[in-house]
Amino acid sequence: FVEVKTVSGEEPLRFSAEDQMTRDKVAKFKRVAELFAGNNESWVDPKAGWRLDVLAITLPRDALKRTADELRNIAKISHYENI
């Protein structure tokens, strides 16, 4: 399961994309994943199980005016595995 959090603006930002994953949001993410996995057991490998990842993306304020190639070079993307 992957949660994606995105913020945009000029550095320094008041809060990061990671800041959006509060303790309550992590708990809700886990509950929803457990419920989904329990109701869709055929989608979950019993040996591998499942995990919760977070992608935190920080974009410049003018991201909508940029090309995908430009954003690849300036976007900050952090991947947190198995939170």
Solvent accessible surface area in square Angstrom, and as a share of the most:
residue,aa,sasa,rsa
1,F,78,0.32
2,V,88,0.50
3,E,50,0.22
4,V,77,0.44
5,K,27,0.11
6,T,66,0.38
7,V,15,0.08
8,S,67,0.44
9,G,7,0.07
10,E,99,0.44
11,E,130,0.58
12,P,127,0.80
13,L,49,0.24
14,R,234,0.85
15,F,109,0.45
16,S,35,0.23
17,A,0,0.00
18,E,51,0.23
19,D,84,0.43
20,Q,44,0.20
21,M,29,0.13
22,T,66,0.38
23,R,215,0.79
24,D,115,0.60
25,K,92,0.39
26,V,34,0.20
27,A,41,0.32
28,K,121,0.51
29,F,25,0.10
30,K,79,0.34
31,R,143,0.52
32,V,84,0.48
33,A,2,0.01
34,E,101,0.46
35,L,120,0.60
36,F,79,0.33
37,A,9,0.07
38,G,46,0.44
39,N,108,0.55
40,N,42,0.22
41,E,128,0.58
42,S,109,0.70
43,W,189,0.66
44,V,34,0.20
45,D,76,0.39
46,P,129,0.81
47,K,198,0.84
48,A,83,0.65
49,G,33,0.32
50,W,95,0.33
51,R,108,0.39
52,L,9,0.04
53,D,7,0.04
54,V,6,0.03
55,L,52,0.26
56,A,3,0.02
57,I,34,0.17
58,T,16,0.09
59,L,39,0.20
60,P,24,0.15
61,R,166,0.60
62,D,53,0.27
63,A,11,0.09
64,L,184,0.92
65,K,177,0.75
66,R,85,0.31
67,T,81,0.47
68,A,64,0.50
69,D,94,0.49
70,E,75,0.34
71,L,37,0.19
72,R,170,0.62
73,N,129,0.66
74,I,77,0.39
75,A,24,0.19
76,K,115,0.49
77,I,110,0.56
78,S,24,0.15
79,H,92,0.41
80,Y,92,0.35
81,E,104,0.47
82,N,102,0.52
83,I,66,0.34
